[in-house]
Amino acid sequence: MKATHPVALVTGSTSGIGAAIARRLSAEGFSVVLHSRQSVEAGLGFARELGSATYVQADLSNDADRIRLIDEATAAWGRLDVLVNNAGISRVIPHADLDAATPDVWHQLHEINVVAPFRLVALAQSALREAAERGRPGCVVNVSSHAGVRPKGASIPYAATKAALNHVTRLLALSLAPAIRVNAVAPGLVDTPLTADWTDAQRLWKERSPMRRAASPEDIAQAVALLVASDYLTGEILLSDGGLNLT
């Protein structure tokens, strides 16, 4: 039996930004499909905590796993209204160290940060089109980075994949409208355990950004929820860096 409430799949959602997005959408009445590559116990526990949620493990570098993820996500409640492509990977490489940015690094980042989100949209397309038949366009939100907008970021390969994701977002928005809206959120520094010791970046945001702080995961979840709530916005890259881009 198909659920009467909307359903959202959030990739990479057992910790950090993804968990905050899942929690926010759950609070707004969505049933949520959680996902991670490895954190199975955390995913199952989080699903129990949220209540109307389920968890699927999948390796997004593997196309068979991508197919299985969408199949299981749509089967959970018989519908899929929102896809949040949050999962991504990074490599910290000084931009001037060209030798360290090997072809393997480029291929790994491109596969997860660009190919996987595109494939998940393609695989979820029919379910998202059915959402439009229920009265609201299907919705995709890609989690990108300010590094895809400005010449910044953990490494050149990482920044290039996020720039590519931004352009894929616009191309898909044009191709899939009006049945499916496609937008992206592009965070700057976000306070997570991973970034706690990034002292230079923390200082930069505290001293130069108009908001004088890095984002919290909940700030980014709020931006995602804003794009999900709209029935009109599409093709937008919502830069969420506390105004650092203005300086």
Protein Blocks (a to p, Z undefined) as FASTA:
>chain_A
ZZfbdcdddehilgcjllmmmmmmmmnopacddddfklmmlmmmmmmmnopacdddddfk
bmklmmmmmmmmmmmnopafbdcdfbccdddddfklmmlmgfklmmmmmmmmmmmmmmmm
mmmmmmmmmmmmnopacdddddddfklmbccdjbfklmmmmmmmmmmmmmmmmmmpckbc
cddddddddddfklmmmmklmmmmmmmpmnlpacdfklmmmmmmmmmmpckbghiacdde
hhmmmZZ
